[in-house]
């Protein structure tokens, strides 16, 4: 089992939680981004830099992910692809994507995209906060315990 991180937009506080978890349970954690991501020295933490371009990191993760791997992403289409490969996806706010909820999330994402493209000002997601961090840490711990 490995942890894959869609690292370009992943909050730094979530990366720190992942670094600690990788060390604690001795599981490989790979951050994938199209920019150089700073990581601490560890045999368990790695990074992979992809070329600049739309969805390059997502495509790399989908190509590499295996059944039962864990992917950290807020990207709903990536989460859908990960689930299709029998892997697990969780967003930085601690929400676990499942076969049961991913279609609804994709439909809502597409609807919001249509609203934005028609000129509607619908705002964006709420600011990342302490409750989001705690929800992620709790969900990650539960997943890691279940998967080990």
DOVOVEX-720522 format. One record per residue (C-alpha): residue number from 0; residue in three letters; x, y, z. Coordinates in pm, 1 decimal, decimal comma. Layout:
+-----+------+----------+----------+----------+
: pos : code :       xx :       yy :       zz :
+-----+------+----------+----------+----------+
: NUM :  ALA :        X :        Y :        Z :
...
+-----+------+----------+----------+----------+
***
This chain:
+-----+------+----------+----------+----------+
: pos : code :       xx :       yy :       zz :
+-----+------+----------+----------+----------+
:   0 :  UNK :      0,0 :      0,0 :      0,0 :
:   1 :  UNK :    113,2 :    352,4 :    -83,3 :
:   2 :  UNK :    -19,7 :    700,3 :    -23,5 :
:   3 :  UNK :    -32,2 :    920,0 :   -334,5 :
:   4 :  UNK :    -77,3 :   1294,8 :   -290,1 :
:   5 :  UNK :   -208,7 :   1531,6 :   -556,9 :
:   6 :  UNK :     34,9 :   1780,9 :   -411,0 :
:   7 :  UNK :      1,9 :   2097,6 :   -620,4 :
:   8 :  UNK :   -305,6 :   2221,2 :   -432,9 :
:   9 :  UNK :   -273,6 :   2018,2 :   -114,3 :
:  10 :  UNK :   -252,3 :   2245,1 :    192,0 :
:  11 :  UNK :     85,1 :   2238,9 :    368,4 :
:  12 :  UNK :    -75,4 :   2145,0 :    699,8 :
:  13 :  UNK :   -215,5 :   1830,4 :    533,4 :
:  14 :  UNK :    127,1 :   1745,0 :    391,1 :
:  15 :  UNK :    272,0 :   1772,7 :    741,5 :
:  16 :  UNK :      7,3 :   1533,0 :    874,9 :
:  17 :  UNK :     87,9 :   1292,3 :    593,1 :
:  18 :  UNK :    463,0 :   1312,5 :    660,5 :
:  19 :  UNK :    405,7 :   1222,5 :   1025,9 :
:  20 :  UNK :    169,8 :    938,6 :    937,4 :
:  21 :  UNK :    410,5 :    793,3 :    679,6 :
:  22 :  UNK :    687,3 :    786,3 :    939,6 :
:  23 :  UNK :    462,1 :    651,3 :   1213,7 :
:  24 :  UNK :    319,2 :    358,5 :   1017,8 :
:  25 :  UNK :    616,3 :    323,2 :    780,1 :
:  26 :  UNK :    422,0 :    356,5 :    459,7 :
:  27 :  UNK :    546,7 :    509,0 :    136,2 :
:  28 :  UNK :    399,5 :    853,5 :     68,8 :
:  29 :  UNK :    457,7 :    999,7 :   -279,1 :
:  30 :  UNK :    379,3 :   1363,2 :   -352,7 :
:  31 :  UNK :    308,4 :   1425,9 :   -720,2 :
:  32 :  UNK :    320,0 :   1781,9 :   -854,2 :
:  33 :  UNK :    425,9 :   1986,6 :  -1152,9 :
:  34 :  UNK :    648,0 :   2196,1 :   -929,6 :
:  35 :  UNK :    924,9 :   2101,2 :   -689,3 :
:  36 :  UNK :    770,9 :   2017,7 :   -350,7 :
:  37 :  UNK :    981,1 :   2034,4 :    -35,3 :
:  38 :  UNK :    982,3 :   1710,9 :    162,5 :
:  39 :  UNK :   1163,3 :   1609,1 :    480,7 :
:  40 :  UNK :   1444,0 :   1353,9 :    458,6 :
:  41 :  UNK :   1281,4 :   1013,2 :    504,3 :
:  42 :  UNK :   1291,7 :    671,9 :    341,1 :
:  43 :  UNK :    909,5 :    678,9 :    348,3 :
:  44 :  UNK :    848,6 :   1015,5 :    179,3 :
:  45 :  UNK :    914,7 :   1071,1 :   -189,9 :
:  46 :  UNK :    818,7 :   1320,9 :   -455,4 :
:  47 :  UNK :    765,7 :   1296,3 :   -827,2 :
:  48 :  UNK :    765,7 :   1605,5 :  -1044,1 :
:  49 :  UNK :    560,9 :   1585,5 :  -1364,2 :
:  50 :  UNK :    583,0 :   1824,5 :  -1657,5 :
:  51 :  UNK :    374,3 :   2140,3 :  -1665,7 :
:  52 :  UNK :     34,3 :   2086,6 :  -1817,7 :
:  53 :  UNK :   -327,9 :   2029,1 :  -1741,4 :
:  54 :  UNK :   -390,2 :   1708,2 :  -1542,8 :
:  55 :  UNK :    -29,1 :   1582,5 :  -1571,6 :
:  56 :  UNK :    -12,4 :   1500,4 :  -1199,8 :
:  57 :  UNK :   -359,1 :   1345,0 :  -1207,3 :
:  58 :  UNK :   -269,9 :   1127,2 :  -1506,1 :
:  59 :  UNK :     51,1 :   1010,9 :  -1341,2 :
:  60 :  UNK :   -130,6 :    916,5 :  -1022,1 :
:  61 :  UNK :   -398,4 :    723,3 :  -1212,8 :
:  62 :  UNK :   -128,3 :    537,9 :  -1408,8 :
:  63 :  UNK :     63,0 :    445,7 :  -1093,0 :
:  64 :  UNK :   -208,6 :    383,0 :   -833,5 :
:  65 :  UNK :   -281,6 :     24,8 :   -738,5 :
:  66 :  UNK :   -574,0 :   -142,8 :   -570,0 :
:  67 :  UNK :   -586,9 :    -52,4 :   -199,7 :
:  68 :  UNK :   -358,0 :    250,4 :   -238,1 :
:  69 :  UNK :   -473,9 :    575,3 :    -81,1 :
:  70 :  UNK :   -494,7 :    898,7 :   -281,2 :
:  71 :  UNK :   -523,0 :   1243,1 :   -124,5 :
:  72 :  UNK :   -695,8 :   1483,9 :   -363,4 :
:  73 :  UNK :   -962,8 :   1750,6 :   -385,0 :
:  74 :  UNK :   -994,3 :   1679,6 :   -758,7 :
:  75 :  UNK :  -1323,7 :   1495,7 :   -805,5 :
:  76 :  UNK :  -1252,2 :   1351,4 :  -1153,8 :
:  77 :  UNK :   -920,2 :   1216,2 :  -1020,0 :
:  78 :  UNK :  -1101,5 :   1065,8 :   -721,7 :
:  79 :  UNK :  -1346,2 :    899,0 :   -960,3 :
:  80 :  UNK :  -1062,0 :    746,5 :  -1162,4 :
:  81 :  UNK :   -892,4 :    627,7 :   -842,6 :
:  82 :  UNK :  -1211,1 :    460,5 :   -719,7 :
:  83 :  UNK :  -1250,3 :    289,7 :  -1057,9 :
:  84 :  UNK :   -908,2 :    131,7 :   -996,8 :
:  85 :  UNK :  -1024,7 :     -3,4 :   -657,2 :
:  86 :  UNK :   -810,1 :    244,8 :   -464,0 :
:  87 :  UNK :   -927,8 :    479,5 :   -189,1 :
:  88 :  UNK :   -960,3 :    856,7 :   -226,2 :
:  89 :  UNK :   -994,1 :   1117,8 :     45,5 :
:  90 :  UNK :   -995,0 :   1494,7 :     19,0 :
:  91 :  UNK :   -794,6 :   1732,4 :    241,5 :
:  92 :  UNK :  -1108,8 :   1809,7 :    442,7 :
:  93 :  UNK :  -1142,6 :   1445,5 :    546,9 :
:  94 :  UNK :  -1424,2 :   1340,3 :    312,9 :
:  95 :  UNK :  -1380,2 :    988,8 :    180,3 :
:  96 :  UNK :  -1493,4 :    945,6 :   -178,5 :
:  97 :  UNK :  -1679,1 :    620,2 :   -243,4 :
:  98 :  UNK :  -1854,5 :    441,5 :   -528,4 :
:  99 :  UNK :  -2177,2 :    553,0 :   -363,7 :
: 100 :  UNK :  -2101,8 :    927,1 :   -349,6 :
: 101 :  UNK :  -1862,9 :    999,2 :   -637,1 :
: 102 :  UNK :  -2127,2 :   1025,4 :   -910,2 :
: 103 :  UNK :  -2317,9 :   1283,0 :   -706,5 :
: 104 :  UNK :  -1992,6 :   1478,3 :   -648,2 :
: 105 :  UNK :  -1913,6 :   1470,4 :  -1022,2 :
: 106 :  UNK :  -2264,4 :   1590,3 :  -1110,6 :
: 107 :  UNK :  -2242,4 :   1877,4 :   -859,9 :
: 108 :  UNK :  -1895,0 :   1971,8 :   -987,0 :
: 109 :  UNK :  -2024,1 :   1979,7 :  -1347,0 :
: 110 :  UNK :  -2328,2 :   2184,3 :  -1244,4 :
: 111 :  UNK :  -2111,7 :   2439,3 :  -1061,8 :
: 112 :  UNK :  -1878,9 :   2458,9 :  -1361,8 :
: 113 :  UNK :  -2178,7 :   2533,7 :  -1587,0 :
: 114 :  UNK :  -2294,9 :   2805,1 :  -1348,2 :
: 115 :  UNK :  -1950,4 :   2967,9 :  -1344,8 :
: 116 :  UNK :  -1918,0 :   2951,7 :  -1724,7 :
: 117 :  UNK :  -2258,4 :   3120,3 :  -1762,9 :
: 118 :  UNK :  -2133,2 :   3413,9 :  -1559,1 :
: 119 :  UNK :  -2290,6 :   3330,9 :  -1225,0 :
: 120 :  UNK :  -2087,3 :   3444,0 :   -926,4 :
: 121 :  UNK :  -2120,1 :   3142,9 :   -698,4 :
: 122 :  UNK :  -1803,8 :   3188,7 :   -494,4 :
: 123 :  UNK :  -1561,6 :   2916,3 :   -405,8 :
: 124 :  UNK :  -1508,3 :   2672,3 :   -124,4 :
: 125 :  UNK :  -1486,7 :   2796,4 :    232,5 :
: 126 :  UNK :  -1142,2 :   2868,3 :    371,8 :
: 127 :  UNK :   -952,0 :   2568,6 :    502,2 :
: 128 :  UNK :   -971,8 :   2571,1 :    881,4 :
: 129 :  UNK :   -874,8 :   2384,1 :   1198,3 :
: 130 :  UNK :  -1188,5 :   2167,4 :   1185,1 :
: 131 :  UNK :  -1097,4 :   2058,5 :    830,8 :
: 132 :  UNK :   -746,4 :   1968,2 :    945,9 :
: 133 :  UNK :   -881,4 :   1766,8 :   1239,4 :
: 134 :  UNK :  -1137,1 :   1589,0 :   1018,5 :
: 135 :  UNK :   -861,4 :   1492,9 :    775,4 :
: 136 :  UNK :   -628,5 :   1367,6 :   1049,4 :
: 137 :  UNK :   -907,4 :   1157,5 :   1203,6 :
: 138 :  UNK :  -1018,4 :   1011,0 :    870,3 :
: 139 :  UNK :   -657,5 :    933,1 :    774,4 :
: 140 :  UNK :   -590,3 :    757,6 :   1104,1 :
: 141 :  UNK :   -904,1 :    545,3 :   1068,4 :
: 142 :  UNK :   -815,8 :    451,9 :    709,7 :
: 143 :  UNK :   -457,8 :    362,5 :    795,4 :
: 144 :  UNK :   -568,4 :    145,3 :   1087,5 :
: 145 :  UNK :   -825,8 :    -31,6 :    870,6 :
: 146 :  UNK :   -582,2 :    -83,6 :    581,9 :
: 147 :  UNK :   -295,6 :   -222,5 :    787,5 :
+-----+------+----------+----------+----------+
***
